[in-house]
Amino acid sequence: MHLCFMTFATPDWTLSQILTAAIRYGYDGVEPRTAIGHRHGVELGLTKAQRAEVKAAFSDCGVRMSCLATSLTYADPTQAEERIEETKRYLQLASDLGSPNLRVFGGTLPEGMTPEQGVDTVAKALARCTQAAEDCKVNLCLETHDAFCQARLAAEVVRQVNHPRLGVNWDFAHSFRVGESLEESYGHIQGHILHSHVHDLIWPEDNVHAISFARMGTGMVPHREAIRLMAQEPADIAISLEWESQDPPEVILPEEGAALRGFIQEALAG
């Protein structure tokens, strides 16, 4: 396992500022979030030369690009062709930048679609992306999010596709808040976790969707146990801090990083 952060924590920082902060605060990697206007500029529109510059910027300072996070979803069959072609473009971008992983979503289900139909729809779309993923040597990481918060649904997509380039991005906070115990959730996706998002959350008992961010250890998410479970995985999973708030990154990155680093060290120590 290694520690990284998504650029939600640093939306107004340049790539140079982000990489400098990763080194200063002891992070092993960074996860750029694309297509939402973050200042880092790591986007589909980069030229071949610009992509090479970004890759070199990471390599030269010894910081990994642990994952490239997209907004891609597949549950709406009317958008399937567009999303599949877009996925192939993002896979090439990730490959050019040196990212081993590409985060994708299942998405929300169209009205009238059952969860089982949603699994089938997403699996069919992602199956059509696996050859491109293999060609690019980039993993597709389906996040436990939206209609696929339950790890059992994400796991069913992975089983149906049955390709080594498709795995799970376990955002265990979402699995946990919708009622899966960590043990149950992990049992569904064991051996298929390629990436992870971490953030502490709170929510009222009567509305698990009304979430708000909390500082690590002050919310309702059992991080220590989840990271202990992931320590069993064969993959080198990034424990990626996904912090979405107005708190200054100069505060969030060192404090949240220190807490997560402690959890990782405990898990690896057994």
N, C-alpha and C positions, 0 to 999 in steps of 0.2 A: 504494500500500500504506500501511497505517497500523498502529500497534501498540496492542494491547489485552490484557486478561487476563480469564480466566474466574474466577468467584468460588470455584472449588475452592481457590484460594490464600488466600481470606479467608472461610472458612465461618462464622466467629463474629463477623464485623463487620456493623454496620448499613449501610444504603445510604449514609448520610451519611459514615461512615468510609471506605467503599469509594471514593466519589467524591473525597473529600479526598485519599486516597492516590493515585488516578489522576493528579490534578493535581500532587501533590508529587513523584511519581516519573516524570513525563513520559510518561504513557500517553495516547493519543488516545481510547481507548474502553474499555468494560467489557462483558463477556458474562455476564449473570446465568445461573446454572444453576438450573433449577426442579425442584421436586418431590423434593428430597432434604434438606430441612430447613435450608438455609442461612438465616442470620439476616436477610438483606436483605429478605425478604418479597415478592419479585417473583414472584407466583404467580397461578394461575387465579382464585382466590377474591377477588381485588381488585375492589372496586366501581368503577363508572365514575369516580367522583370520585377515588378512590385512584389509579387508573391515570393520570388527568390530573396528579396530584401527582407521581408518579414521572417521568412524561415531562417535567414542568417542572423537576424537580430535575436531570435530565441537561442539559436545554437551558440552564438558568440558569448552570451552571458550565462550559459548553462542552465537556462530555465526551459522546461518542457512546455510544448503546447499539448496539454493532456487530452483535450477534446475541443471540437468546434461545435458550438451549440446553435441549432437552427430553430425555426418556428414551424417546420414541416409537419403536416398532419395528413392522415390517410383515410379517415373514417367516412368521408363524404365521397361516394362513388362517382358523383358528377365531376369531381375535380381530380380523379385518379390520374389521367394522362398527364395533366399539367404538373402534378406533384411528383410523379415518377421522373419526368424529365428534369425537373428542378433538383430532385435528389441526386441524380447523376452529375449535375453541374457542381453541387456542393461536395460530393465525394471527390471530384477532381480537385476542387479547391483545397479540401483537407489534405489530399495527397501532396499537392504542390507545396503546402505549408509545413508538412511534416507531422500533421496530427494523426494519431492512430485511430481516433474515434470521432464519430459524427452523431450528435444527439438529435433524436427525432421524437415526435409525439404520435400517439394514436389519434388523439383529438376527441372532441365531443361528438356524440352520435346524432345523426339527423333524426328528426321527429319520426317515431314509429319503428326505428331500428332497435332490435334487441341486442343485449350484450354479446350473445353468441353470433349474431349476424355481424356485429361490429368487429369481433375477432376475425371472422372469415374475410371481411372486406379489407381490413388492415393487412392481414397475412397475405392475401393475394397481391396487394400493391407492393409490399416489401419484398415478396418473392421475386418480383420483376426487377428489383434493384440489386439483388445479390451478386449478379455477374459483374456489374459495374463496381460493387464494393470489393469483390475479389480482384478485379483488374487493377483497382487503385490501392489495394492493400490497406483498406480502411474499414473499420467495424461500424456497423449501424447499431446504435444504442437506443432502444425503445424505452422511454421514460414511464415510470409508474405515475401517471398524471391524467387529468381530465377524466374521461370515461374508463381509463385503464389504471386508476389508482390502485386497485386491488392487484397485487402481484400475480394472482392466479390467472387473471386475464392476459397480462403481458406475457406470462409464461406460456399460455396456450398459443399465442401468436408465434412465439419462438419455436414451439414444438411443431406447429403446422408448417412453418417455413423450413425448418430443419436444415439450416446452413450455418457453418462456423463463423461467418461474418455478421450474423445477427445475434445480439445479446440484449441485455437489459441495463438501463441506467436506473438504479434503485434509489428513488427518492423516498426513503422509508418513512419520512414524516407523513407523506400523503397516504401510504398504505396503512400506517398506524392509525391515523385519524379517522379513516373510514371503516375501522373495525377489525382489521387483520392484526393479530399479534405478531410480534417480530419473528417468533419461531415459525408460525404458520406462513408468513410472507416469505421468509428466507427459504423455507422448505420447498416452495413452488419454484423458486428461481435459482436454487443452489447450483453452482457450476455454470451459470449463464450470466453472472454479473460482470460487466466490463467497466462500469463507471458508477459513480454515486454522487448524489447531491445531498448536502447537509445544511440544515437550518433549524433552529429551535422555533417552535410555534406555540401559540395558545389559541383556543377556540371555546366558545360556550358549549355546554353539554347538549343544548337543544339545536345547535346548528354547526355541524362540523365543517361547513363551507365558509364560515365567517372567521377566517384565520387572520392573525396578525403576528408579526415577527417579534421574537423575544431573544434576549441575549443568551448565549449558550449556557445551558444548565439552569435557566430560570423558567423555561417553558415546560411543555408537556411531552416532549419527545425523548425517548430513552436512547441517547446517542451511544453511550458507553457499550450497551449490549449489542446494538446494531453493528458497531465497528468491530466488536469481538467476533460476531458471526462472520463478517466479511473477511476477517483475517484468515479464515479457512479456505478462501477461494484461490484457485491456481493463478488467476490473472493478477497483474500489477494494477490494482484498482486505485483510481484517484479519489480521495475523499475531498470533494470539491465544495467549498463554501459558496452557497448561493444566497447572498444577502440583498434584499430589495427594500431599501428604505432611504431616508434622507440623511442618515447618520454619516458623518465624515469618514472616508476610508482610512484616514490616519489613525482613527480610533478603532474602527471595526476590525481591520485586517490584523493588527498585532494581538488584540484581545481575543477575538474568536479563534485566530490561528493558534494561540498558546493553549487554549482549552482543547481544541481538536488534536493538537500534537500530543497532548497528554493522553487522550483516549487511544490514539494510535500506538503510542509507546506501551501502554498497558496491554493492549490487545496482542501486540507482537511478542511481549514478554511472557504471554501465556497465563 
